[in-house]
Amino acid sequence: MKVDFGNLKVQFGFEDQFEQVDLRKDLGNTIRRNTVDKGMDELAKEIYFSNGEIEVPEEYIPELKKIVGKCYIVPVQESINQLLTDKK
């Protein structure tokens, strides 16, 4: 699935408008710090250095959601989960 982590829409407050967030650098580093899988580490590198959409292999989505679930606040988790669900 193709995903652009540089153009993530996050709603930080209950009534706030969505804000555009570039999560590429932070997400790439977060994955690298929280995985023991070489493939996930390669995905982290690809996310970090991406310019637009990248291909996220289906087999890495559950691990990506797990890392995001333990390392990010709820609004970011919701946005990433929605992004990964909408593309399916």
C-alpha distances in whole Angstrom, upper triangle without the diagonal:
4,6,10,12,15,16,15,18,20,23,26,29,29,30,29,27,23,23,21,20,19,18,16,20,20,17,17,21,20,18,20,23,22,20,22,19,19,16,15,18,16,13,15,17,14,13,17,18,15,16,13,9,8,5,5,6,7,11,11,10,13,15,13,14,18,18,17,20,23,22,22,24,23,22,19,18,18,16,13,13,13,10,8,10,10,6,7
4,7,10,12,13,13,16,19,22,24,27,28,29,27,25,21,21,18,17,16,15,14,17,19,16,16,20,20,18,20,23,22,21,23,21,20,17,16,18,16,12,15,16,12,11,15,15,12,12,9,6,5,4,6,9,10,14,13,12,15,17,14,16,19,19,18,20,23,22,21,23,23,21,18,18,18,15,13,14,13,10,9,12,11,7,10
4,6,9,9,10,12,15,18,21,24,25,26,24,22,18,17,14,14,12,12,11,15,16,13,13,17,17,16,18,21,20,20,22,20,20,17,15,17,15,12,13,14,11,9,13,13,10,11,8,5,5,6,7,10,12,14,13,11,15,16,12,14,17,17,15,18,20,19,18,20,19,18,15,15,15,12,10,11,11,7,8,11,10,8,11
4,5,6,7,11,13,17,19,22,24,25,22,20,16,15,12,11,9,9,8,12,14,12,12,16,16,16,18,21,21,21,24,22,21,19,17,18,16,13,13,14,11,9,11,12,8,8,5,4,6,9,10,14,15,18,15,14,17,18,14,15,19,17,15,18,21,19,17,19,19,17,14,15,15,12,10,13,13,9,10,13,12,11,14
4,5,6,9,11,15,17,20,22,23,21,19,15,13,10,8,6,6,5,9,10,8,10,13,13,13,15,18,18,18,22,20,20,18,15,16,15,12,11,13,11,7,9,11,8,9,8,7,8,11,11,14,16,18,15,14,16,16,12,13,16,15,12,16,18,16,14,16,16,14,11,12,13,10,8,12,12,9,10,14,14,13,16
4,6,9,12,15,17,20,23,23,20,18,14,12,8,7,4,6,5,9,10,10,11,14,15,15,17,19,20,21,24,23,23,21,18,18,17,15,13,14,12,9,9,10,8,8,7,8,10,13,14,18,19,21,19,17,20,20,16,17,20,18,15,19,20,18,16,17,18,16,13,15,16,12,11,15,15,12,14,17,16,16,19
4,6,10,13,15,18,20,20,17,15,11,9,6,6,6,8,9,12,13,13,14,17,17,18,20,22,23,24,27,26,26,23,21,21,21,17,16,17,15,12,13,14,11,10,8,9,12,15,15,19,20,23,20,18,21,21,17,18,21,19,16,19,21,19,17,17,18,15,12,14,14,11,11,14,13,10,13,16,15,14,18
4,6,10,12,15,17,18,15,13,9,8,5,5,6,7,9,13,12,11,14,17,16,17,20,21,21,22,26,25,25,23,20,21,21,17,16,18,16,13,14,16,14,13,11,11,13,16,15,19,19,21,19,16,19,19,15,15,18,17,14,16,18,16,14,14,14,11,9,11,11,7,8,11,10,8,11,14,13,13,17
4,7,10,12,14,14,12,9,6,5,5,6,9,10,13,16,15,15,17,20,19,20,23,24,24,25,29,28,29,26,23,24,24,21,20,22,20,17,18,19,17,17,14,14,17,19,18,21,21,24,21,19,20,21,18,16,20,19,15,17,19,18,14,14,13,10,9,11,10,6,9,12,10,9,13,14,13,15,18
4,6,9,11,12,10,8,5,5,6,7,10,11,14,16,15,14,18,19,18,19,22,23,22,24,28,28,29,27,24,25,25,22,20,23,22,18,19,21,19,19,17,17,19,21,20,23,23,25,22,19,20,21,17,16,18,18,14,15,17,16,12,11,10,6,6,9,8,6,9,11,10,11,14,15,15,17,20
4,6,7,8,6,6,4,6,9,10,14,14,18,20,18,18,21,23,21,22,26,26,25,27,31,31,32,30,27,28,29,25,24,26,25,22,23,25,23,23,21,21,23,25,23,26,26,27,25,22,23,23,20,18,20,20,16,16,19,17,14,11,10,6,8,11,9,8,12,13,12,13,16,17,17,19,22
4,7,9,7,8,7,8,11,11,14,14,18,20,17,17,21,22,20,22,25,25,24,27,30,31,32,31,27,28,29,26,24,27,26,23,23,26,24,25,23,23,25,27,25,28,27,29,26,23,24,24,21,19,20,20,16,16,17,16,12,9,9,6,8,11,10,10,13,15,15,16,19,20,20,22,25
4,6,5,8,9,10,14,14,18,18,22,23,21,21,25,26,23,25,29,28,27,30,34,34,36,34,31,32,33,30,28,30,30,26,27,29,28,28,26,27,28,30,28,31,30,32,29,26,26,27,24,22,23,23,19,18,20,19,15,12,11,8,11,14,12,13,16,17,17,18,21,22,22,24,27
4,6,9,10,12,16,17,21,21,24,26,24,24,27,28,26,28,31,30,29,32,35,36,38,36,32,34,35,32,30,33,32,28,29,32,30,30,28,28,30,31,29,32,31,32,30,27,27,28,25,22,24,24,20,19,21,21,17,14,12,10,13,15,13,13,17,18,16,19,22,21,21,24,26
4,7,9,12,16,17,21,22,26,28,26,26,29,30,28,30,33,33,32,35,38,38,40,38,35,36,37,34,32,34,34,30,31,33,31,31,28,29,31,32,31,34,33,35,32,29,29,30,28,25,27,27,23,23,25,24,20,17,15,12,16,17,15,15,19,20,18,20,23,23,22,25,28
4,6,9,12,14,18,19,23,25,23,23,27,28,26,28,31,31,31,33,37,37,38,36,33,34,35,31,30,32,31,27,28,30,28,28,26,26,28,30,29,32,32,34,31,28,29,29,26,24,26,26,22,22,24,22,19,16,15,11,14,17,15,14,18,19,18,19,22,22,22,24,27
4,6,10,13,16,18,21,23,22,22,26,27,26,28,31,31,31,33,36,36,37,35,32,33,33,30,29,30,29,26,26,28,26,25,23,23,26,28,27,31,30,32,30,27,28,29,26,24,26,26,22,22,25,23,19,17,16,12,14,17,15,13,17,18,16,17,21,21,20,22,25
4,7,9,13,15,18,20,19,19,22,24,23,24,27,28,28,29,33,33,34,32,28,29,30,26,25,27,26,22,23,24,22,22,19,20,22,24,24,27,27,29,27,23,25,26,22,21,23,23,19,20,22,21,17,15,14,10,11,14,12,10,13,15,13,14,17,18,17,19,22
4,6,10,12,15,17,16,17,20,22,21,22,25,26,26,28,32,32,32,30,27,28,28,25,23,25,24,20,20,22,20,19,17,19,21,23,23,26,27,29,26,23,25,25,22,21,23,22,18,20,22,19,16,15,14,11,11,14,13,11,13,16,15,14,18,19,18,20,23
4,7,9,12,15,15,15,18,19,19,21,23,24,25,26,30,29,30,28,25,25,25,22,20,22,20,17,17,18,17,15,14,15,18,20,20,24,25,27,24,22,24,24,20,20,22,21,18,20,22,19,16,16,16,12,11,14,14,11,12,16,14,13,16,18,17,18,22
4,6,9,11,11,11,14,16,16,17,20,21,21,23,27,26,27,25,22,22,22,19,17,19,18,14,14,16,14,14,13,14,16,19,19,22,23,25,22,20,22,22,18,18,20,18,15,17,19,16,13,13,14,11,9,13,13,10,11,15,14,13,16,18,18,18,22
4,6,8,9,9,11,13,14,15,17,19,20,21,25,24,24,23,20,19,19,17,14,15,14,11,10,12,11,11,10,12,14,17,17,21,22,24,21,19,21,21,17,17,20,18,15,18,19,16,14,15,16,14,11,14,15,12,12,16,16,14,16,19,19,18,22
4,6,6,6,8,10,10,12,14,15,16,18,21,21,21,20,16,16,17,14,12,13,13,9,9,11,11,12,12,13,13,16,15,18,20,21,18,16,18,17,13,14,16,14,11,15,16,13,11,13,14,13,9,12,14,11,10,14,15,13,14,18,18,18,21
4,6,5,6,9,10,11,12,14,15,16,20,19,19,17,14,14,14,11,9,9,9,6,5,7,7,9,10,11,11,14,13,17,19,20,16,16,18,17,13,15,17,14,13,16,17,14,13,16,18,16,13,14,16,14,12,15,17,14,15,18,19,18,21
4,6,5,6,9,10,11,12,14,16,19,19,18,18,15,13,14,12,9,9,10,7,5,7,9,11,13,14,14,16,16,19,21,22,18,18,20,18,15,17,18,15,14,17,17,14,14,17,19,18,14,16,19,17,15,18,20,17,18,22,22,22,24
4,5,5,6,9,10,11,12,14,18,18,18,18,15,14,15,13,10,11,12,9,8,11,12,14,15,16,16,18,17,20,21,22,18,17,19,17,13,15,16,12,11,14,14,11,10,13,16,15,12,14,17,15,13,17,19,17,18,21,22,22,24
4,5,5,6,8,10,10,12,16,16,16,15,12,11,13,10,7,10,11,7,7,11,11,14,14,14,13,15,13,16,18,18,14,14,15,13,10,11,13,9,8,12,12,9,9,13,15,14,11,11,14,13,11,14,16,14,14,18,19,19,21
4,6,5,6,9,10,11,14,14,13,13,10,8,9,8,4,6,8,5,5,8,10,13,14,14,12,14,13,15,17,17,14,14,16,13,11,13,14,11,11,15,15,12,13,16,18,18,14,15,18,16,13,16,19,16,16,20,21,20,22
4,5,5,6,9,10,13,14,14,14,11,9,11,11,7,8,11,9,7,11,13,16,17,18,16,18,16,18,20,20,16,17,18,15,12,15,15,11,12,15,14,11,13,16,19,19,16,16,19,18,16,18,21,19,19,23,24,23,25
4,5,5,6,9,12,13,14,15,11,10,13,11,8,11,13,11,10,14,15,18,19,19,17,18,16,18,19,18,15,15,15,12,10,12,12,8,8,11,10,7,9,13,16,17,13,13,17,16,14,16,19,18,17,21,23,22,24
4,5,5,6,10,10,11,11,7,7,10,8,6,9,11,9,10,13,14,18,18,17,15,16,13,15,16,15,11,12,13,9,8,10,10,7,8,11,11,9,11,15,17,18,14,14,17,17,13,15,18,17,16,19,21,20,22
4,6,6,8,9,9,10,8,5,9,9,6,8,11,11,10,13,15,19,20,19,17,17,15,16,18,17,13,15,16,12,11,14,13,10,12,15,14,12,14,18,20,21,18,17,21,20,17,19,22,20,19,22,25,24,25
4,6,9,11,12,13,11,9,12,13,10,12,15,14,13,16,18,22,23,22,20,21,18,19,21,19,16,17,17,13,12,15,13,10,12,14,12,10,13,17,20,21,18,17,21,21,18,20,23,22,21,24,27,26,27
4,7,9,11,13,9,9,13,12,10,13,16,15,15,18,19,23,23,22,20,20,17,18,19,17,13,14,14,10,10,12,10,7,10,12,10,9,12,16,18,20,17,16,19,20,17,18,21,21,19,22,25,24,25
4,5,8,9,7,7,11,11,9,12,15,14,15,18,19,23,23,22,19,19,16,16,17,14,11,13,12,9,9,12,10,8,11,13,12,12,15,19,20,22,19,17,21,21,18,18,22,21,19,22,25,24,24
4,7,9,8,8,11,12,12,14,16,17,17,20,21,25,26,24,21,20,17,17,18,15,13,15,14,11,12,15,13,12,15,17,15,16,19,22,24,26,23,21,24,25,21,22,25,24,22,24,27,26,26
4,5,5,6,9,10,11,13,14,15,17,19,20,23,24,22,19,17,15,14,15,12,10,13,13,10,11,14,13,12,15,17,17,17,20,23,25,26,23,21,24,24,20,21,24,23,20,22,25,24,23
4,5,5,6,9,10,11,12,14,15,17,18,22,23,21,18,16,14,13,16,13,11,15,15,12,13,17,16,15,18,20,20,19,22,26,27,28,25,23,26,25,22,22,25,24,21,24,26,24,24
4,5,5,6,9,10,11,12,14,16,16,20,20,18,14,13,11,10,12,10,8,12,13,11,11,15,15,14,17,19,19,19,21,25,26,27,23,22,24,23,19,20,23,21,18,21,23,21,21
4,5,5,6,9,10,10,12,14,15,18,19,17,14,12,10,10,12,10,7,10,11,8,8,12,12,11,13,16,16,15,17,21,22,23,19,18,21,20,16,17,20,18,16,19,21,19,19
4,5,5,6,9,10,10,13,14,18,19,18,15,14,12,13,15,14,11,13,14,11,11,15,14,12,14,17,17,16,18,22,23,24,21,20,23,22,18,20,22,20,18,22,24,22,23
4,5,5,6,9,10,11,12,16,17,16,12,12,11,11,14,13,11,14,16,13,12,16,17,15,17,20,20,19,20,24,25,26,22,21,24,22,19,20,23,20,18,22,23,21,22
4,5,5,6,8,10,10,14,14,13,9,9,7,9,12,11,9,11,13,11,10,13,15,13,14,17,18,17,18,21,22,22,19,18,20,19,15,17,19,16,15,18,20,17,18
4,5,5,6,9,10,13,14,14,11,12,10,12,15,14,11,12,14,12,10,13,14,11,12,16,16,14,16,19,21,21,17,17,19,18,15,17,19,17,16,19,21,19,20
4,5,5,6,8,12,14,14,11,12,12,14,17,17,14,15,18,15,13,17,18,15,16,19,20,18,19,22,24,24,20,20,23,21,18,20,22,19,18,22,23,21,23
4,5,5,6,9,11,10,8,9,9,12,15,16,13,14,17,16,13,17,18,16,16,20,21,19,20,23,24,23,20,20,22,20,17,19,21,17,16,20,21,18,20
4,6,5,9,9,9,7,9,9,12,15,16,13,13,16,15,12,14,16,14,14,17,18,16,16,19,21,20,16,16,19,16,13,16,18,14,14,18,19,17,19
4,6,9,11,12,11,13,13,16,19,19,16,16,19,17,14,17,18,15,15,19,19,16,16,20,21,21,17,18,20,18,15,19,20,17,17,21,22,20,23
4,7,10,11,10,13,14,17,20,21,18,19,22,20,17,20,22,19,18,22,23,20,20,23,25,24,20,21,23,21,18,21,22,19,19,23,23,21,24
4,6,7,7,10,12,15,18,20,17,17,21,19,16,19,21,19,18,22,23,21,20,23,24,23,19,20,22,19,16,19,20,17,17,20,20,18,21
4,7,8,12,14,17,20,22,20,20,23,22,19,21,24,22,21,24,26,23,22,24,25,23,20,22,23,19,17,21,21,17,18,21,20,18,21
4,7,10,12,16,18,21,19,18,22,22,18,20,23,21,20,23,25,23,21,23,24,22,19,20,20,17,15,18,18,14,15,18,17,15,18
4,7,9,13,15,18,16,15,19,19,16,18,21,20,18,22,24,22,21,23,23,21,18,19,19,16,14,16,16,12,12,15,14,12,15
4,6,10,12,15,13,13,17,17,14,16,19,18,17,21,23,21,21,23,24,22,19,19,20,17,14,16,16,13,12,15,15,12,15
4,6,9,12,11,11,15,15,13,15,18,18,18,21,23,22,22,24,24,23,20,19,20,18,15,16,16,13,11,14,14,11,12
4,6,8,7,7,11,11,10,12,15,15,14,17,19,19,19,22,22,21,18,17,18,16,12,13,14,11,9,12,13,10,11
4,5,6,7,10,11,10,13,15,16,16,18,21,21,21,24,24,23,20,19,20,18,15,15,16,14,11,13,15,12,11
4,5,5,8,10,10,11,14,15,16,17,20,21,21,23,22,23,20,18,18,18,14,13,15,13,10,11,13,11,9
4,6,7,8,9,11,13,14,15,17,19,20,21,24,23,24,21,19,20,20,16,15,17,16,12,14,16,14,13
4,6,5,6,9,10,11,12,14,16,17,18,21,20,21,18,16,18,17,14,13,16,14,11,13,16,14,13
4,6,5,6,9,10,10,12,14,15,16,18,18,18,15,13,14,14,10,9,12,11,7,10,13,11,11
4,5,5,6,9,10,10,13,14,15,18,17,18,16,13,14,15,12,10,13,13,10,11,15,14,13
4,5,5,6,9,10,11,12,14,17,17,18,16,13,15,16,13,12,15,15,12,14,17,17,16
4,5,5,6,8,10,11,12,15,15,16,13,10,13,13,9,9,13,12,10,12,15,15,15
4,6,5,6,9,10,10,13,12,13,11,8,10,11,8,7,10,11,9,11,14,14,14
4,5,5,6,9,10,13,13,15,13,10,12,14,11,10,14,15,12,14,18,18,18
4,5,5,6,8,12,13,15,12,10,13,14,11,11,15,15,14,16,19,19,20
4,6,5,6,9,9,11,8,6,10,10,8,9,12,12,12,14,17,17,18
4,6,6,8,8,11,9,6,9,11,10,9,13,14,13,15,18,19,19
4,6,8,10,13,11,9,12,14,13,13,16,17,17,18,21,22,23
4,7,10,12,10,9,13,14,12,13,17,17,17,19,22,22,23
4,7,8,6,6,10,11,10,12,14,15,15,18,20,21,22
4,6,6,6,9,10,11,12,14,16,17,18,20,22,23
4,5,5,6,9,10,10,12,14,15,16,18,20,21
4,5,5,6,9,10,11,12,14,15,16,19,21
4,5,5,6,8,10,10,12,14,15,17,19
4,6,5,6,8,10,11,12,14,16,17
4,6,5,6,8,10,10,12,14,16
4,6,5,6,9,10,10,12,15
4,5,5,6,8,10,11,13
4,5,5,6,8,10,11
4,5,5,6,9,10
4,5,5,6,9
4,6,6,7
4,5,6
4,6
4
